[in-house]
Every structure is written in C-alpha cells, then in structure tokens.
Amino acid sequence: MRTLADVKRKMELGSNWHCVRLSGCNEDMGVREVGKVQGNAVAFLSGGKLSWLWWPKAKDVQVQGNSFTIFRNGKPALRYTLVEQAPQTVSTK
C-alpha cells in the first residue's frame, strides 16, 4: 500500500487490522475485524458493536507497507496494520 486509496481498497469486510493508539502512551488496542465499509468511513467490530473510523484527508495519513498512521494536528494518533486479508469470495455466475 502506498496511498490512502490503497488503504481503502484493503479495508474489506472481514479483514483484520491491529490497532495502536499512538497519542499518549502507545496503547495496544488489539486486532479488530472490519464489520462495515462505506466510502467515507469503516467500522470495526468491538464488543459486539461497531466502532467507526471516519476517513481523514489524505494529507493526514502516512502509509508504510501494510501499515498506515493517522495524524491529528500534525502528531501521530493511530496506527493500523493489516494482519489478515478477508477471504476471497468466488462468484458462481
């Protein structure tokens, strides 16, 4: 992945991402599964509920390999790393 657009394409329903909150004390938030995908946001399953990540502007995202970091006010806030890609579905058409 190299751009925010690449990240959005990888954020498929069922894919798993490891999340770390970088602001403050580098809190490990564990691995989360994508539960819903929209054009302006993605939701992770967390305790049976959806936890939303609204997409920032591309200038506030830095992509490095299979990880991306979201910046808020010029400082790193969250880092997501792809753990497992969603299983590919086979069309029977």
C-alpha positions in Angstrom: 0.0 0.0 0.0 1.2 3.5 -0.8 -1.7 5.8 -0.7 -5.0 6.4 1.3 -6.8 5.0 -1.8 -4.8 1.7 -1.5 -5.7 1.5 2.2 -9.4 2.0 1.5 -9.2 -0.9 -1.1 -7.6 -3.2 1.5 -10.2 -2.3 4.2 -12.5 -5.1 3.0 -15.3 -6.6 5.1 -13.9 -9.4 7.3 -10.2 -8.2 7.1 -8.3 -8.0 10.4 -6.3 -5.0 11.5 -4.0 -4.4 14.5 -4.6 -1.0 16.1 -2.3 1.0 18.3 -3.3 4.4 19.8 -0.1 6.5 19.5 -1.2 9.6 21.3 -0.3 9.4 24.9 1.0 6.0 26.0 1.1 3.8 22.8 -1.9 1.8 23.9 -2.3 -1.6 22.1 -6.0 -1.8 21.1 -5.6 -5.3 19.7 -6.7 -6.9 16.4 -10.1 -5.7 15.1 -12.2 -7.1 12.3 -13.8 -4.8 9.7 -17.6 -5.1 10.1 -18.8 -2.5 7.7 -17.3 -0.5 4.9 -18.6 2.9 3.5 -17.0 5.4 1.2 -16.4 7.9 4.0 -15.7 5.5 6.9 -15.1 2.0 8.0 -16.4 0.3 11.1 -14.6 -2.3 13.2 -16.3 -4.9 15.4 -15.7 -4.2 19.0 -17.5 -6.0 21.8 -20.4 -6.8 19.5 -20.8 -3.2 18.4 -19.4 -1.2 15.5 -16.6 1.3 16.3 -16.3 3.8 13.4 -13.2 5.2 11.8 -14.0 8.2 9.7 -11.5 8.7 6.9 -9.3 11.7 7.3 -7.9 13.8 4.4 -5.0 12.1 2.5 -2.5 14.7 3.9 -3.2 13.3 7.4 -2.3 9.7 6.6 1.1 8.2 6.2 1.3 4.7 4.6 4.2 2.4 5.2 4.0 -1.2 3.7 1.0 -2.9 5.3 0.5 -0.2 7.9 -0.9 3.3 8.0 -0.7 6.1 10.5 -3.4 8.7 11.0 -2.2 12.2 12.2 -4.2 14.7 14.2 -2.9 18.2 14.4 0.4 17.1 12.9 1.0 14.4 15.6 0.6 10.6 15.1 -2.7 9.4 16.7 -3.5 5.9 15.4 -1.6 3.2 13.6 -3.4 0.3 11.8 -1.5 -2.7 10.4 -3.1 -5.3 8.2 -3.0 -8.7 9.9 -5.2 -10.9 7.7 -6.8 -10.1 4.4 -10.5 -11.0 4.1 -11.2 -14.4 2.4 -11.9 -14.0 -1.3 -15.4 -14.9 -2.4 -16.0 -16.9 -5.5 -18.7 -15.8 -7.9 -20.9 -18.7 -9.2 -22.2 -16.6 -12.2 
